[in-house]
Amino acid sequence: MTSHSLITLLQVQKKRESLEIHLNCKLVERSNAVSLKVVNHIMDRVDSVMARGLVDCREMSQHMAFYLIGVTLFGDSFLAWSNASVYEEILMLITKDASFWASYNVPPIWRKGFWRYRQLCSRLKWLTRDILQQCVKDYKFLKQKSPNSRFIWEEAAVNGSFIIDDILAEGMLLEEIAEYLISKDEPCGNIMCMLFHGCLTTAELIGSILTRLATNPEIQEKYKIFKRI
């Protein structure tokens, strides 16, 4: 490895660590701040899926996880985003094939399926830029209401806006985070990774909870709030 490559690798590692620390702090601060609006939106989505027929626990868990992680990252902007369902569909398609294509030591450019996979990734990247632009647009609208940044932050918090809104309202406090989120080298890559891994992990957790509820009627009776699920 050349010295230039090593320096680049260390810079990328530093940015990832800074992003991880910042986002972990935000998640801890907001761990109990899922608004009723978010819960109602997710339940409406669950009802619409169930209305189409029987669905398995895995599919239900994926839907719930996707909106939970999406709202955690983008706040109310995500709930109002018209491309959310398309994003979910593409993300799930990528999830199915990601480990297979990642198993190659070199990009298998001779495989047609690989190019279809790349097209899906490009489409997902474009959609990620789209939701980021929507967040910026919503933030600017709040800013026009009041030049006071503290007011903007509180308004975002009340409306259920989360991590991206916080970063915007705080004026991108960490320079390396600002650079990394909008990096030309890895445009939207980190946000896509957070959605990808976050959805997988959260879906597994929700799936375990739903399975236990389905197999233990006494728990359903004890916690009646889950009976709608």
Secondary structure as GFF3:
##gff-version 3
##sequence-region A 1 229
A	DSSP	alpha_helix	3	29	.	.	.	ID=ss1
A	DSSP	alpha_helix	36	51	.	.	.	ID=ss2
A	DSSP	alpha_helix	57	74	.	.	.	ID=ss3
A	DSSP	alpha_helix	76	79	.	.	.	ID=ss4
A	DSSP	alpha_helix	84	102	.	.	.	ID=ss5
A	DSSP	alpha_helix	112	145	.	.	.	ID=ss6
A	DSSP	alpha_helix	149	158	.	.	.	ID=ss7
A	DSSP	alpha_helix	163	169	.	.	.	ID=ss8
A	DSSP	alpha_helix	175	181	.	.	.	ID=ss9
A	DSSP	alpha_helix	189	215	.	.	.	ID=ss10
A	DSSP	alpha_helix	217	222	.	.	.	ID=ss11
A	DSSP	three_ten_helix	224	226	.	.	.	ID=ss12
###
